[in-house]
Amino acid sequence: MLRRFFVSFFLFALFLFGVGASALAAEPTGAAQPRKVYRFFTYLRIAWGGETASSIDALFAKTQGIILSKTGLKIEFTPALSTDDLLKKLKSGEADFAALESPDYIRAVEQGVKTVPMVHLAYNGRETANICIYVRKNSPEMQGIAALKNKRVAMIGLWDWLYLQEYMKGKNIDKSVRDYFSDISLPKNDESALYALIFNKTDAFVSTDSSFIMAARTDKRFKDVVSLACMGEYPNGPMVMNPRVDKSDVEQLVKIFLGAHKDKDFKDFRIYFVAANARFVRVDADFYTPFIKRFQKARKAGWINDFEKWRKQQPQK
C-alpha cells in the first residue's frame, strides 16, 4: 500500500512505481516564459495500481506549473527506457535531475556517475525502513528462521534477498536463499504477497516494515500476520542532480520540496502526505555510505550474482 502512495506523490515518488504516460507534463496554459529549462528523468515502470496514466499526467503538469510560477524554472519530465538508460543519461549529462531507487543510486556511485543526492522522502520521521520477515500468527514458522527451511518465501526484490541472506549467515545457515527455501516468488506488490501468506500460498514474506504497516490497514485479516525478525535498515531513494546545475536554482527547488507537505499550492497532494505521514528532507551522499558498503559486501560474497542467476531462470510473465 505504501508503494501505491509513492506513485501519487507527484514526480519524485513516481520513480518507485512509474506508469507509462503518453503526454507527461504538458506546459500549463498561459504559463510564463521560463528563465531556464531543466530535464528531469525517471524510469517509469508499470503501475501497481491506484492511479491512471491521465491522473499521473495531471500531477506532472500541476507540479511543473507550481515550480515554474515559484522559481521561473521549467522542469521537463522525461521517461527513461530503463534504469540502465537512466544512468546513461545521468553520466552523459543529458539529465539534470533524476529520481533513483536506492540500488540504482548505489550503481551510479559504483559506475562513477557524477550525481549528487538532494532530497528524499521520510515517512513517520524515518529516512529508512526496516526489512523484516513476516509469517502467519501462531504458525510453525513463528519458531524462527530454522522453521522456514524448505518452506516457501515471497519477497519484492534484490534488497529483500540480500538482507535475508545476510540474516541467515548471521544465524550460521550456510546455504544460499535459493537452496534453503523450496519456493521463492516475487509478487507484484505487498498486498499480493500478504494475501498469499494469509491464504497459505506462501509461508513467509520479506518486505519493509513501513510497507507492511500501510498494507495492513487495507484488510483486517492482515492482523494475523506478524514479524518473525527484522534484519536491518533500508534507505529511501534520493532525487539527485547533475553537479553542473546552478546551485542557486537547486536551492530554490529544494526549498519548495522541503515545504511541499504544508504548502497550500500542493493541496492536491496533501492527502498523500497525510496518509503516509510523509515529507521531503535533505539528504547527502554520506547518508548512503553504510548501505553502499553493505551492497559491496553482498557482491563480494556472491549474493547479488546468486539473485541475478536465479531471476534469469524464472519463466517470463
Rosetta silent file (secondary structure, phi, psi, omega in degrees, C-alpha in Angstrom):
SEQUENCE: MLRRFFVSFFLFALFLFGVGASALAAEPTGAAQPRKVYRFFTYLRIAWGGETASSIDALFAKTQGIILSKTGLKIEFTPALSTDDLLKKLKSGEADFAALESPDYIRAVEQGVKTVPMVHLAYNGRETANICIYVRKNSPEMQGIAALKNKRVAMIGLWDWLYLQEYMKGKNIDKSVRDYFSDISLPKNDESALYALIFNKTDAFVSTDSSFIMAARTDKRFKDVVSLACMGEYPNGPMVMNPRVDKSDVEQLVKIFLGAHKDKDFKDFRIYFVAANARFVRVDADFYTPFIKRFQKARKAGWINDFEKWRKQQPQK
SCORE:     score description
SCORE:     0.000 S_00000001
   1 L     0.000  -40.334  179.405    0.000    0.000    0.000 S_00000001
   2 H   -60.179  -37.307 -178.991    2.820    2.388    0.806 S_00000001
   3 H   -65.864  -32.150  177.888    4.229    1.838   -2.677 S_00000001
   4 H   -66.995  -38.754  176.897    0.891    2.854   -4.172 S_00000001
   5 H   -62.012  -35.509  179.607    1.049    6.154   -2.294 S_00000001
   6 H   -57.997  -38.532 -179.157    4.503    6.692   -3.784 S_00000001
   7 H   -58.139  -41.292 -173.200    3.013    6.659   -7.266 S_00000001
   8 H   -82.622   -8.274  179.645    0.726    9.517   -6.399 S_00000001
   9 L   -77.417   62.048 -175.676    3.420   11.626   -4.747 S_00000001
  10 H    27.172 -149.954 -165.347    3.935   13.697   -7.915 S_00000001
  11 H   -61.652  -37.756 -169.905    7.228   13.463   -9.760 S_00000001
  12 H   -77.027  -31.439  177.726    9.673   12.378   -7.063 S_00000001
  13 H   -85.792  -16.188 -176.477    7.763    9.413   -5.731 S_00000001
  14 H   -58.592  -28.878 -175.734    6.716    8.275   -9.204 S_00000001
  15 L   -62.247  -20.050 -179.773   10.036    6.516   -9.742 S_00000001
  16 L   -73.938  -38.724 -178.146    9.003    3.758   -7.355 S_00000001
  17 L  -141.245   60.802 -173.076    6.002    2.613   -9.316 S_00000001
  18 L   -62.130  158.731  173.706    6.003    4.508  -12.560 S_00000001
  19 L  -121.804  154.155  177.236    3.264    4.312  -15.155 S_00000001
  20 L   -79.502  102.943 -178.173    3.529    4.646  -18.925 S_00000001
  21 L  -107.571  144.253 -171.146    2.042    8.074  -19.554 S_00000001
  22 L   -87.999  -25.370 -174.360    1.669    9.466  -23.045 S_00000001
  23 L  -139.289   65.041 -175.161    1.926   13.193  -22.519 S_00000001
  24 L   -64.422  130.917  169.873    3.979   13.875  -19.419 S_00000001
  25 L    54.265   56.279  171.660    3.991   17.434  -18.131 S_00000001
  26 L   -63.364  140.818 -175.456    2.352   19.392  -20.885 S_00000001
  27 L   -65.656  130.058 -177.499    3.181   23.039  -20.350 S_00000001
  28 L   -57.681  141.243  178.716    0.416   24.790  -18.404 S_00000001
  29 L   -61.460  132.828  177.588   -1.802   27.106  -20.437 S_00000001
  30 L    75.965   12.155 -178.215   -0.807   30.751  -20.019 S_00000001
  31 L   -68.077  147.823  178.226    2.438   29.857  -18.239 S_00000001
  32 L   -68.511  156.417  177.182    5.125   32.499  -18.038 S_00000001
  33 L   -66.879  126.434 -178.895    8.222   32.155  -20.200 S_00000001
  34 L   -70.607  147.141  176.101   10.765   30.167  -18.199 S_00000001
  35 L   -85.344  -20.399  176.014   14.130   31.720  -17.458 S_00000001
  36 E  -150.691  152.464  177.839   15.751   28.249  -17.515 S_00000001
  37 E  -124.333  128.714  177.481   14.791   24.754  -18.633 S_00000001
  38 E  -121.696  153.283 -179.084   15.998   21.612  -16.894 S_00000001
  39 E  -109.216  124.613  178.993   15.452   17.962  -17.777 S_00000001
  40 E  -110.996  125.681 -179.288   14.231   15.550  -15.147 S_00000001
  41 E  -114.945  145.325  169.881   14.366   11.824  -15.913 S_00000001
  42 E  -148.600  153.998  177.862   12.827    8.865  -14.165 S_00000001
  43 E   -90.802  117.398 -175.657   12.285    5.269  -15.160 S_00000001
  44 L   -93.172  109.199  178.145    8.539    4.684  -15.457 S_00000001
  45 L   -87.761  175.154  175.972    7.551    1.137  -14.551 S_00000001
  46 L   -68.275  136.030 -178.703    4.184   -0.497  -14.985 S_00000001
  47 L   -62.559  145.020  174.702    1.763    0.812  -12.369 S_00000001
  48 L   -96.010   12.748  176.895    0.963   -1.441   -9.446 S_00000001
  49 L   113.207  158.357  171.353   -2.495    0.053   -9.206 S_00000001
  50 L   105.741  -36.393 -176.602   -4.201    3.095   -7.804 S_00000001
  51 L  -133.109  144.222  177.505   -3.559    5.787  -10.401 S_00000001
  52 L   -91.272  163.568  178.139   -4.351    6.120  -14.112 S_00000001
  53 H   -59.743  -39.946 -178.407   -1.966    7.434  -16.749 S_00000001
  54 H   -66.355  -35.714  179.594   -4.132   10.530  -17.183 S_00000001
  55 H   -70.686  -34.438  176.248   -4.078   11.281  -13.454 S_00000001
  56 H   -68.289  -41.230  174.889   -0.294   10.978  -13.394 S_00000001
  57 H   -53.070  -46.109 -177.369   -0.125   13.305  -16.425 S_00000001
  58 H   -64.460  -39.705  179.016   -2.169   15.826  -14.464 S_00000001
  59 H   -65.044  -41.505  177.073    0.066   15.531  -11.407 S_00000001
  60 H   -60.403  -50.322 -176.844    3.168   16.099  -13.545 S_00000001
  61 H   -61.856  -41.927  179.690    1.653   19.115  -15.263 S_00000001
  62 H   -64.425  -42.752  178.476    0.456   20.622  -11.985 S_00000001
  63 H   -61.987  -43.705  178.512    3.881   20.129  -10.388 S_00000001
  64 H   -59.995  -42.428 -179.855    5.572   21.723  -13.370 S_00000001
  65 H   -64.048  -40.414  178.979    3.236   24.697  -13.144 S_00000001
  66 H   -63.725  -46.688 -179.460    3.905   25.199   -9.434 S_00000001
  67 H   -63.036  -42.666 -179.922    7.673   25.097   -9.895 S_00000001
  68 H   -62.104  -44.451 -177.468    7.520   27.463  -12.858 S_00000001
  69 H   -68.955  -30.921 -176.886    5.389   30.008  -11.017 S_00000001
  70 H   -85.488  -29.260 -171.415    7.567   29.911   -7.897 S_00000001
  71 H  -125.978  -18.323 -172.973   11.011   29.885   -9.494 S_00000001
  72 L    80.113    7.785  179.818   10.802   30.691  -13.198 S_00000001
  73 E  -100.167  133.462  174.978   12.330   27.256  -13.864 S_00000001
  74 E  -101.674  126.168  178.570   10.753   24.848  -16.288 S_00000001
  75 E  -107.018  115.395  177.316   11.272   21.176  -15.494 S_00000001
  76 E   -90.055  114.812 -178.259   10.784   18.863  -18.457 S_00000001
  77 E   -89.792  121.294 -174.611    9.799   15.443  -17.169 S_00000001
  78 E  -131.374  130.753  178.728   11.008   12.660  -19.447 S_00000001
  79 E   -77.796  137.736  171.315   10.759    8.876  -19.001 S_00000001
  80 E   -86.323  158.167 -177.159   13.912    6.783  -19.358 S_00000001
  81 L   -77.166  -25.285 -178.176   13.654    3.446  -21.165 S_00000001
  82 L  -166.186  174.497  176.254   15.203    1.509  -18.283 S_00000001
  83 H   -66.385  -35.512  176.729   17.333    2.018  -15.206 S_00000001
  84 H   -62.587  -42.065  178.456   20.420    1.473  -17.385 S_00000001
  85 H   -63.496  -39.491  179.168   19.168    4.177  -19.748 S_00000001
  86 H   -62.612  -44.536  179.278   18.569    6.476  -16.788 S_00000001
  87 H   -65.726  -36.292  177.276   22.126    6.023  -15.514 S_00000001
  88 H   -62.902  -40.263 -179.860   23.497    6.644  -19.027 S_00000001
  89 H   -68.891  -33.453  174.805   21.594    9.932  -19.213 S_00000001
  90 H   -68.449  -42.526 -177.194   22.989   10.982  -15.852 S_00000001
  91 H   -67.371  -37.408 -179.039   26.513   10.021  -16.896 S_00000001
  92 H   -77.943  -15.530 -176.951   26.306   11.854  -20.230 S_00000001
  93 L    90.004    1.368  178.676   24.885   14.974  -18.610 S_00000001
  94 L   -65.724  -33.271  178.754   21.647   14.744  -20.575 S_00000001
  95 L   -93.845  128.438  173.893   19.754   14.508  -17.289 S_00000001
  96 L   -87.024  -37.354  178.389   19.878   17.499  -14.955 S_00000001
  97 E  -136.197  155.489  176.008   17.776   15.795  -12.301 S_00000001
  98 E  -156.422  155.211  172.461   16.595   12.247  -11.720 S_00000001
  99 E  -107.279  128.501 -175.234   14.739   10.143   -9.187 S_00000001
 100 L  -125.295  144.339  166.578   16.525    6.933   -8.272 S_00000001
 101 L   -76.139  157.289 -174.967   15.751    3.896   -6.241 S_00000001
 102 H   -55.552  -46.117  179.117   18.435    3.179   -3.648 S_00000001
 103 H   -61.388  -33.421  179.834   20.069    0.258   -5.534 S_00000001
 104 H   -73.020  -33.462  174.696   20.264    2.398   -8.679 S_00000001
 105 H   -64.651  -41.942  178.887   21.910    5.248   -6.785 S_00000001
 106 H   -63.199  -40.724  175.507   24.470    2.772   -5.467 S_00000001
 107 H   -60.357  -41.230  179.416   25.052    1.517   -9.015 S_00000001
 108 H   -60.546  -43.770  178.859   25.564    5.113  -10.143 S_00000001
 109 H   -62.443  -45.168 -177.954   28.210    5.631   -7.451 S_00000001
 110 H   -66.360  -29.650  179.486   29.978    2.391   -8.355 S_00000001
 111 L   -86.822    1.491  178.427   29.968    3.328  -12.050 S_00000001
 112 L    76.071   19.846  177.359   31.497    6.707  -11.312 S_00000001
 113 L   -71.540  125.218 -179.099   28.419    8.669  -12.378 S_00000001
 114 L   -82.077  100.379 -178.923   28.781   12.188  -11.030 S_00000001
 115 L  -145.047  147.971 -172.555   25.496   12.808   -9.316 S_00000001
 116 E  -123.297  122.787  175.717   24.560   14.482   -6.037 S_00000001
 117 E   -64.080  141.597  179.980   21.644   13.498   -3.748 S_00000001
 118 E  -114.947  -63.051 -178.493   19.336   16.418   -2.901 S_00000001
 119 E  -140.870  160.915  166.417   16.218   15.248   -1.108 S_00000001
 120 E  -149.558  172.692 -177.153   14.282   12.104   -0.389 S_00000001
 121 E   -88.118  139.058  172.233   11.034   11.242    1.350 S_00000001
 122 E  -112.810  137.795 -179.285   10.825   10.499    5.057 S_00000001
 123 E  -116.767  126.303 -176.297    7.865    8.542    6.405 S_00000001
 124 L    52.909   36.711  178.430    6.802    8.960   10.017 S_00000001
 125 L    77.968    5.084 -176.595   10.044   10.849   10.508 S_00000001
 126 E  -108.205  135.088  178.027   12.123    7.945    9.210 S_00000001
 127 L   -98.249    1.416  176.360   14.528    8.100    6.260 S_00000001
 128 E  -135.761  167.011  173.729   14.945    4.326    6.248 S_00000001
 129 E  -130.859  147.285 -179.654   12.702    1.306    6.583 S_00000001
 130 E   -89.003  129.392  177.723   13.486   -1.955    8.351 S_00000001
 131 E   -86.545  122.569 -173.134   13.404   -5.088    6.195 S_00000001
 132 E  -127.185  161.795  172.818   11.581   -7.842    8.087 S_00000001
 133 E  -101.348  128.222 -179.822   10.377  -11.415    7.700 S_00000001
 134 E  -114.618  139.158  179.189    6.609  -11.827    8.136 S_00000001
 135 E  -136.323  171.078  176.664    4.782  -15.070    8.895 S_00000001
 136 E   -73.534  139.736  177.060    1.289  -16.144    9.915 S_00000001
 137 L   -61.457  137.351  177.749    0.429  -15.725   13.586 S_00000001
 138 L    64.860   19.731  177.161    0.529  -18.998   15.545 S_00000001
 139 L   -90.945  161.259  176.949    2.084  -20.837   12.591 S_00000001
 140 H   -58.433  -28.295 -178.227    5.007  -23.297   12.930 S_00000001
 141 H   -65.906  -16.527  179.342    7.170  -20.712   11.128 S_00000001
 142 H   -67.006  -11.272 -179.581    6.993  -18.459   14.200 S_00000001
 143 H   -70.660  -17.149  178.095    9.626  -20.700   15.801 S_00000001
 144 L   133.271  179.461 -175.887   12.345  -18.939   13.817 S_00000001
 145 H   -60.913  -30.503  179.522   14.381  -18.996   10.634 S_00000001
 146 H   -63.877  -30.548 -179.590   15.207  -22.684   11.157 S_00000001
 147 H   -74.714   -8.898  179.907   11.489  -23.475   10.880 S_00000001
 148 H   -93.732   -0.929  178.812   11.478  -21.913    7.397 S_00000001
 149 L   -59.759  131.186 -179.314   13.859  -24.485    5.914 S_00000001
 150 L    63.129   22.770  175.979   12.331  -25.980    2.750 S_00000001
 151 L  -103.389  177.714 -177.362    9.354  -23.612    3.078 S_00000001
 152 E   -97.935  138.697  179.924    8.011  -21.042    0.599 S_00000001
 153 E  -133.626  143.772  175.722    9.059  -17.390    0.745 S_00000001
 154 E  -118.940  147.316  178.127    7.920  -14.272   -1.126 S_00000001
 155 E  -153.974  162.838 -176.019    9.845  -11.030   -1.474 S_00000001
 156 L   -86.603  -33.315 -177.427    9.712   -7.843   -3.527 S_00000001
 157 L  -176.602 -158.350 -171.653   13.259   -7.703   -4.886 S_00000001
 158 H   -57.643  -49.199 -175.903   17.035   -7.698   -4.573 S_00000001
 159 H   -60.628  -39.306  178.789   17.418   -5.884   -1.256 S_00000001
 160 H   -60.404  -43.527  178.894   14.998   -8.271    0.451 S_00000001
 161 H   -60.591  -47.067 -176.572   17.039  -11.188   -0.875 S_00000001
 162 H   -65.457  -42.788 -179.785   20.342   -9.688    0.302 S_00000001
 163 H   -67.718  -37.226  177.231   19.127   -8.853    3.795 S_00000001
 164 H   -64.865  -43.088  179.624   17.605  -12.326    4.155 S_00000001
 165 H   -63.883  -41.416  178.509   20.850  -13.953    3.026 S_00000001
 166 H   -64.068  -40.939  179.264   22.869  -11.827    5.448 S_00000001
 167 H   -63.819  -43.107  178.512   20.463  -12.684    8.269 S_00000001
 168 H   -61.143  -41.709  179.044   20.752  -16.404    7.501 S_00000001
 169 H   -61.953  -39.977  177.935   24.535  -16.182    7.573 S_00000001
 170 H   -64.949  -21.127  177.357   24.329  -14.497   10.983 S_00000001
 171 L   -97.048   15.751  178.078   22.289  -17.494   12.151 S_00000001
 172 L    62.197   32.813  173.169   25.042  -19.854   10.906 S_00000001
 173 L   -99.325  111.942 -172.857   22.981  -21.052    7.941 S_00000001
 174 L   -84.781  -12.095 -178.143   25.486  -21.658    5.152 S_00000001
 175 L   -74.271  155.323  174.474   23.002  -22.367    2.371 S_00000001
 176 L   -76.388  163.221  178.474   22.004  -19.759   -0.216 S_00000001
 177 H   -55.464  -45.832 -174.937   18.500  -18.324   -0.210 S_00000001
 178 H   -71.136  -20.875  177.178   17.537  -20.296   -3.304 S_00000001
 179 H   -90.809  -21.404 -175.327   18.789  -23.571   -1.798 S_00000001
 180 H   -82.340  -33.653 -177.339   17.278  -23.019    1.639 S_00000001
 181 L  -102.410  149.421 -179.920   13.689  -22.414    0.541 S_00000001
 182 L   -76.288  -26.688 -179.101   11.536  -24.780   -1.506 S_00000001
 183 E  -153.287  137.949  177.684    9.989  -21.928   -3.499 S_00000001
 184 E  -125.455  129.903  178.814   10.750  -18.230   -3.963 S_00000001
 185 E  -126.636  150.641  176.556    8.273  -15.808   -5.525 S_00000001
 186 L  -115.213   88.038 -179.559    8.429  -12.145   -6.483 S_00000001
 187 L   -66.925  161.689 -176.745    4.860  -10.836   -6.110 S_00000001
 188 L   -74.158  -21.926  177.339    3.835   -7.643   -7.857 S_00000001
 189 L  -162.030  174.636 -176.489    3.191   -5.785   -4.592 S_00000001
 190 H   -64.326  -40.193 -178.748    2.978   -6.086   -0.815 S_00000001
 191 H   -61.653  -42.953  179.293   -0.777   -6.673   -0.774 S_00000001
 192 H   -60.506  -42.180 -179.823   -0.486   -9.631   -3.171 S_00000001
 193 H   -66.345  -39.275  179.913    2.225  -11.179   -1.019 S_00000001
 194 H   -68.015  -37.977  175.623    0.216  -10.717    2.162 S_00000001
 195 H   -64.593  -40.012  177.375   -2.848  -12.332    0.596 S_00000001
 196 H   -61.364  -36.214 -179.765   -0.658  -15.237   -0.498 S_00000001
 197 H   -69.413  -48.902 -176.413    0.551  -15.512    3.087 S_00000001
 198 H   -72.154  -22.761  177.173   -2.854  -15.474    4.791 S_00000001
 199 L   -96.405   13.953  173.279   -4.300  -17.882    2.205 S_00000001
 200 L    63.451   32.363  174.987   -1.378  -20.266    2.754 S_00000001
 201 L   -91.688  -14.270  173.640    0.082  -19.851   -0.729 S_00000001
 202 L  -147.335  165.285 -175.441    3.443  -18.947    0.820 S_00000001
 203 L  -107.712  -18.173  179.876    4.935  -19.397    4.299 S_00000001
 204 E  -153.686  154.209 -179.250    6.901  -16.171    4.739 S_00000001
 205 E  -136.866  130.986  179.527    7.102  -12.728    3.211 S_00000001
 206 E  -108.269  124.414 -179.456   10.092  -10.353    3.259 S_00000001
 207 E  -162.624  176.958  177.447    9.383   -6.624    2.991 S_00000001
 208 E   -79.191  151.345  179.408    9.911   -3.306    4.749 S_00000001
 209 H   -64.917  -34.265 -179.647    8.057   -2.607    7.967 S_00000001
 210 H   -67.080  -40.709  177.244    6.666    0.647    6.571 S_00000001
 211 H   -64.904  -39.918  179.148    5.159   -1.117    3.547 S_00000001
 212 H   -64.363  -43.296 -179.080    3.671   -3.774    5.808 S_00000001
 213 H   -60.151  -44.053  179.852    2.132   -1.205    8.152 S_00000001
 214 H   -67.217  -42.605 -179.085    0.456    0.596    5.251 S_00000001
 215 H   -66.340  -36.622 -177.588   -0.753   -2.629    3.639 S_00000001
 216 H   -62.708  -20.507  178.859   -2.088   -3.952    6.945 S_00000001
 217 L   -75.084  -14.666 -173.013   -4.554   -1.058    7.039 S_00000001
 218 L   -87.305  -18.181 -176.936   -6.314   -2.305    3.917 S_00000001
 219 L  -152.939  123.309 -176.834   -7.606   -5.634    5.254 S_00000001
 220 H   -63.010  -20.837  178.872   -8.239   -6.657    8.865 S_00000001
 221 H   -67.606  -21.528  178.539   -7.135  -10.197    8.012 S_00000001
 222 H   -68.522  -11.139  176.334   -3.551   -8.923    7.703 S_00000001
 223 H   -68.232  -13.447  176.769   -3.581   -8.602   11.505 S_00000001
 224 H   -86.204    7.510  176.266   -2.975  -12.340   11.515 S_00000001
 225 E  -107.652  133.979 -177.581    0.481  -11.643   10.056 S_00000001
 226 E  -130.647  159.728  178.142    3.355  -10.950   12.457 S_00000001
 227 E   -81.591  126.846  175.905    7.035  -10.088   12.209 S_00000001
 228 E   -83.917  -42.380  179.645    9.378  -13.006   12.771 S_00000001
 229 E  -164.943  146.454  172.652   12.541  -10.894   12.646 S_00000001
 230 E  -108.808  137.348 -163.571   13.746   -7.538   11.341 S_00000001
 231 E  -112.875   -4.503  178.890   17.076   -7.683    9.571 S_00000001
 232 E   145.069  161.481 -176.406   18.293   -4.122    9.048 S_00000001
 233 E   -81.548  145.291  179.525   17.532   -0.659    7.749 S_00000001
 234 E  -124.009  130.658 -173.542   16.952    0.097    4.055 S_00000001
 235 E   -81.131  142.975  171.612   17.395    3.662    2.724 S_00000001
 236 L   -69.944  142.710 -176.106   14.715    5.655    0.920 S_00000001
 237 L   -72.249  151.483 -176.089   15.825    6.510   -2.618 S_00000001
 238 E   -98.848  157.726  159.827   17.038   10.018   -3.491 S_00000001
 239 E   -90.428  131.585 -175.561   16.288   12.689   -6.021 S_00000001
 240 E  -120.601  163.038  178.464   19.677   13.559   -7.494 S_00000001
 241 E  -130.599  155.548  169.296   21.159   16.361   -9.544 S_00000001
 242 L   -73.637  131.529 -176.185   23.975   16.768  -12.010 S_00000001
 243 L   -59.844  -15.594 -179.526   26.740   18.696  -10.176 S_00000001
 244 L   -81.250  -11.521 -178.907   26.875   21.252  -13.006 S_00000001
 245 L   -63.983  139.371 -179.419   23.337   22.518  -12.276 S_00000001
 246 L   -53.450  123.718 -174.722   23.278   26.063  -10.937 S_00000001
 247 H   -64.739  -32.103  179.208   23.424   25.800   -7.134 S_00000001
 248 H   -69.578  -34.685  175.850   21.066   28.716   -6.590 S_00000001
 249 H   -67.520  -41.091  178.164   18.448   27.012   -8.780 S_00000001
 250 H   -59.581  -43.988 -177.845   18.920   23.788   -6.839 S_00000001
 251 H   -64.259  -36.435  176.136   18.394   25.615   -3.567 S_00000001
 252 H   -62.213  -44.056  179.929   15.144   27.108   -4.827 S_00000001
 253 H   -65.682  -44.145 -179.961   13.875   23.659   -5.795 S_00000001
 254 H   -60.036  -41.292  179.490   14.972   22.102   -2.510 S_00000001
 255 H   -60.091  -40.448  177.777   13.178   24.836   -0.583 S_00000001
 256 H   -63.479  -45.947 -177.433    9.954   24.035   -2.456 S_00000001
 257 H   -63.685  -42.234 -176.349   10.274   20.310   -1.760 S_00000001
 258 H   -63.688  -28.719 -179.278   11.021   20.757    1.931 S_00000001
 259 H  -103.171    4.459 -172.775    7.844   22.769    2.415 S_00000001
 260 H   -61.521  -33.010 -175.364    5.589   20.887   -0.012 S_00000001
 261 H   -67.811  -16.105  179.098    3.799   18.896    2.716 S_00000001
 262 H  -125.822    7.281 -178.592    2.345   22.107    4.159 S_00000001
 263 L   -82.726  126.853 -179.190    2.297   24.370    1.081 S_00000001
 264 H   -62.766  -24.779  178.282   -1.236   25.363    0.001 S_00000001
 265 H   -67.720  -19.952  179.220   -0.104   25.229   -3.633 S_00000001
 266 H  -103.856   28.062 -176.653    0.329   21.468   -3.158 S_00000001
 267 H   -60.405  -29.663 -179.650   -3.127   20.980   -1.661 S_00000001
 268 H   -68.398  -16.685 -179.358   -3.972   18.404   -4.341 S_00000001
 269 H  -103.639   -4.251 -173.292   -1.175   16.218   -2.957 S_00000001
 270 H   -56.104  -38.573 -177.881   -1.949   16.764    0.730 S_00000001
 271 H   -58.040  -33.886 -177.809   -3.881   13.511    1.037 S_00000001
 272 H   -77.078  -38.259  176.040   -0.770   11.538    0.114 S_00000001
 273 H   -62.439  -43.995 -177.511    1.490   13.361    2.546 S_00000001
 274 H   -67.644  -45.916 -176.201   -1.044   12.840    5.323 S_00000001
 275 H   -59.385  -37.612 -178.901   -1.794    9.196    4.509 S_00000001
 276 L  -104.579    5.922 -176.360    1.878    8.204    4.712 S_00000001
 277 L    46.027   55.598 -170.812    2.867   10.941    7.220 S_00000001
 278 E  -114.410  155.352  173.087    5.498   11.905    4.679 S_00000001
 279 E  -160.368  158.997  175.829    7.629   14.915    3.870 S_00000001
 280 E   -83.483  143.126  175.428   10.790   15.682    1.908 S_00000001
 281 E  -134.961  155.436  176.336   14.070   16.089    3.781 S_00000001
 282 E   -66.939  150.045  175.357   17.570   16.962    2.670 S_00000001
 283 L  -148.553  149.792  177.720   19.963   14.117    2.062 S_00000001
 284 L  -129.545  177.651 -174.995   23.618   13.866    1.027 S_00000001
 285 H   -63.141  -32.329 -177.898   25.990   11.202   -0.228 S_00000001
 286 H   -60.568  -31.335 -178.832   27.270   10.377    3.283 S_00000001
 287 H   -58.801  -34.166 -174.645   23.819    9.070    4.228 S_00000001
 288 H   -90.276   -5.563 -176.500   24.174    6.233    1.710 S_00000001
 289 H   -56.199  -47.812 -179.965   27.749    5.227    2.614 S_00000001
 290 H   -61.589  -33.636 -178.512   26.795    2.422    5.063 S_00000001
 291 H   -76.039  -33.612  175.521   24.368    0.960    2.543 S_00000001
 292 H   -63.544  -42.187  178.669   26.931    1.113   -0.254 S_00000001
 293 H   -63.783  -38.758  178.972   29.344   -0.836    1.960 S_00000001
 294 H   -65.714  -40.198  179.145   26.629   -3.371    2.707 S_00000001
 295 H   -65.006  -43.598 -179.600   25.879   -3.713   -1.005 S_00000001
 296 H   -66.432  -36.069  176.434   29.561   -4.166   -1.857 S_00000001
 297 H   -63.200  -41.178  179.611   29.902   -6.797    0.860 S_00000001
 298 H   -65.863  -38.207  178.403   26.967   -8.677   -0.641 S_00000001
 299 H   -65.473  -43.821 -179.844   28.528   -8.526   -4.099 S_00000001
 300 H   -61.408  -34.654  179.844   31.855   -9.827   -2.780 S_00000001
 301 L   -77.389   -9.484  179.055   30.023  -12.716   -1.121 S_00000001
 302 L    87.710    7.493 -175.393   28.372  -13.561   -4.448 S_00000001
 303 H   -71.857  -35.680  179.143   24.836  -12.908   -3.208 S_00000001
 304 H   -67.806  -44.063  177.287   23.948  -10.393   -5.909 S_00000001
 305 H   -61.461  -37.053  179.041   25.145  -12.743   -8.626 S_00000001
 306 H   -63.487  -42.785  178.652   23.137  -15.518   -6.971 S_00000001
 307 H   -64.405  -46.605 -178.392   19.969  -13.427   -7.100 S_00000001
 308 H   -62.919  -40.132  178.308   20.508  -12.426  -10.736 S_00000001
 309 H   -62.751  -44.727  178.855   21.184  -16.021  -11.744 S_00000001
 310 H   -62.322  -43.948 -177.395   18.003  -17.171  -10.004 S_00000001
 311 H   -63.286  -38.618  179.733   15.926  -14.388  -11.566 S_00000001
 312 H   -65.913  -24.422 -179.147   17.116  -15.224  -15.085 S_00000001
 313 L   -83.502   -8.702 -178.186   15.967  -18.790  -14.580 S_00000001
 314 L   -79.457  143.853  178.972   12.412  -17.717  -13.772 S_00000001
 315 L   -64.421  140.948  179.336    9.771  -18.039  -16.515 S_00000001
 316 L   -71.707  135.671  179.781    8.849  -14.765  -18.173 S_00000001
 317 L  -108.728    0.000    0.000    5.411  -13.442  -17.231 S_00000001
